[in-house]
Amino acid sequence: MKRGLVGAPRRRRSQVRVREADEELDRAVRAVVRAQLRLALTTCGLVAAVLVLLTATFALVPAVRAADVLGVPLPWVVLTIVVHPLWFALAWTHVRRCERLERRLPTLRSNGPP
């Protein structure tokens, strides 16, 4: 009867390459998630800045607060007609930038070892 060593099987080079490729992909995914978080915080900061500036303008400038457009107070017109296209533009830009960041992943995956 032949005796052999009992233990973990030896790793093959292909398994090591796959593991290295997976680690590289994990690093790339973490980088994309960090970039998307940074982008989200920037977008939220822009939204907050617009809201704060509008609120400050309406509160501190009596002429703006008292102005009417076709019998409707100017702050209501600004908040309902002007701000919504701005939100739409910010949201659209945010989604486009996030998608651009995510498109980097398949190229990283296809360049790695099989």
C-alpha positions in Angstrom: 0.0 0.0 0.0 1.3 3.4 -1.0 1.2 6.2 1.5 0.8 9.8 0.5 0.7 13.2 2.2 -2.7 14.2 3.5 -3.4 17.9 3.4 -4.7 20.7 1.2 -4.3 20.2 -2.5 -1.7 22.2 -4.2 -2.9 25.4 -5.9 -2.8 25.5 -9.6 -1.6 28.6 -11.4 -4.9 29.1 -13.0 -6.7 29.2 -9.6 -4.2 31.8 -8.4 -4.8 33.9 -11.6 -8.5 33.7 -11.1 -8.2 34.7 -7.5 -5.9 37.7 -8.4 -8.4 38.7 -11.1 -11.3 38.5 -8.6 -9.3 40.7 -6.2 -8.6 43.2 -8.9 -12.3 43.3 -9.8 -13.2 43.7 -6.1 -10.9 46.7 -5.9 -12.4 48.2 -9.1 -15.9 47.7 -7.7 -15.0 49.4 -4.5 -13.4 52.3 -6.5 -16.6 52.7 -8.5 -18.8 52.6 -5.4 -16.6 55.3 -3.8 -16.8 57.5 -6.9 -20.6 57.1 -7.0 -20.9 58.0 -3.3 -18.8 61.1 -4.0 -21.0 62.0 -6.9 -24.1 61.4 -4.8 -22.8 63.7 -2.1 -22.0 66.4 -4.7 -25.5 66.2 -6.1 -27.1 66.4 -2.7 -24.9 69.3 -1.9 -26.0 71.1 -5.0 -29.7 70.5 -4.2 -29.2 71.7 -0.7 -27.4 74.8 -1.9 -30.2 75.7 -4.3 -32.8 75.2 -1.6 -30.9 77.3 1.0 -30.3 80.1 -1.5 -33.9 80.2 -2.6 -35.1 80.2 1.0 -32.7 82.9 2.0 -33.6 85.0 -1.0 -37.4 84.7 -0.3 -36.8 85.4 3.4 -34.3 88.3 3.1 -35.5 90.2 0.1 -39.0 91.6 0.7 -39.4 92.7 -3.0 -39.1 89.1 -4.2 -41.4 87.8 -1.5 -44.0 90.4 -2.4 -43.8 90.1 -6.2 -46.7 88.4 -8.1 -46.8 86.7 -11.4 -50.3 86.6 -12.8 -51.7 86.9 -9.3 -49.5 84.1 -8.0 -46.7 84.9 -5.5 -43.3 84.8 -7.1 -41.9 82.2 -4.6 -44.6 79.8 -5.6 -43.9 80.3 -9.3 -40.2 79.8 -8.8 -40.7 76.6 -6.6 -43.2 75.0 -9.0 -42.1 76.0 -12.5 -38.4 76.9 -12.3 -37.1 74.4 -9.8 -38.5 71.3 -11.3 -36.6 71.4 -14.5 -33.5 72.1 -12.4 -34.1 68.9 -10.4 -34.7 66.9 -13.5 -31.5 68.2 -15.0 -29.5 67.3 -11.9 -31.1 63.9 -11.6 -30.4 63.2 -15.3 -26.8 64.3 -15.0 -26.3 62.2 -11.9 -27.7 59.0 -13.5 -25.6 59.6 -16.7 -22.4 60.0 -14.6 -23.2 56.9 -12.5 -23.8 54.8 -15.6 -20.5 56.1 -17.1 -18.7 54.9 -13.9 -20.4 51.5 -14.1 -19.4 51.0 -17.7 -15.8 50.8 -16.6 -16.3 47.5 -14.9 -17.0 45.2 -17.9 -13.8 46.5 -19.5 -11.8 45.6 -16.4 -13.4 42.2 -16.3 -12.7 41.4 -19.9 -9.0 42.5 -19.6 -8.3 40.2 -16.7 -7.3 36.5 -17.0 -10.0 34.0 -17.7 
